[in-house]
């Protein structure tokens, strides 16, 4: 069960959460979420989750690898934030977490009661819709807030007309 959402109460704004990763469809999710945030007076939250599995095999260099992963995360978030500022004219909130992606999304939603909508994009390739979208279809990974799934093949014009 998720805590009560506060996004409609005085002094709060609805937040759209989009997860940054290295999938090609990620850009479409961010484009849609930023446009929705802009058109509704909301806030965009960009989340990058560093998977801890990356550090388990290299205990001797774990600190260096963790620092490099944080640098990679910040670089990716800064790049997407720059695009959001340029295209939508809004300032996104940037969050870096370390852990299992679905668990960290759940934790952030629980911690930030203004997050009201999770925006993901479905891949168009034969590999499937992508790991997060696939996890929604699974029994145990449903998210406690509404999820908007954006098709990867939407153009900027399509997103403009829909958001």
C-alpha positions, 0 to 999 in steps of 0.5 A: 500500500502506498502512502496518501498522495499529496500532489493535489493539496495546497503547496504541493505539485503533481510529480511525474517520475521517469526512470533514466537508463540506457534503453533507446525508449527512455528518451521517449518516456522523458519527452512525454513526462516533461511535456505533461509536467509542463502542460499541467504545471507539474514537476518532472523527477528523473531517477537513475538507479545504479544496480548493486550487482555491478560491484559484487565481483570486484571487492578490491575496486568497489569504491572506484567502481561505485564512484564511476557509476555515480559519475555515469549516473550524474552525466546521464541525468545532466544530459536528460535535464539539459534536454528537458530545460531546452525543450520544455523549459522546466527544471527537473529534480534529479535523483540517483539511487543504488539498489534494485530498480523496481525496489528503488522506484517503490521507495522513492514513490513512498518517500515523495508523496507528490509523485503521482504518475510513473512514465515509462516507454515500451520498446519497439524491438523484438526483445520486448517492451523493456525490463520495467514495462515487462515487470509491470505485467509480472505479478509482483512488480506492479507499482502503487501509482498510475503508470503511463506507458509511452510507445517508443515510436511516438514522434515529438509531434505525437507527444506534443499532441498527446501530452 
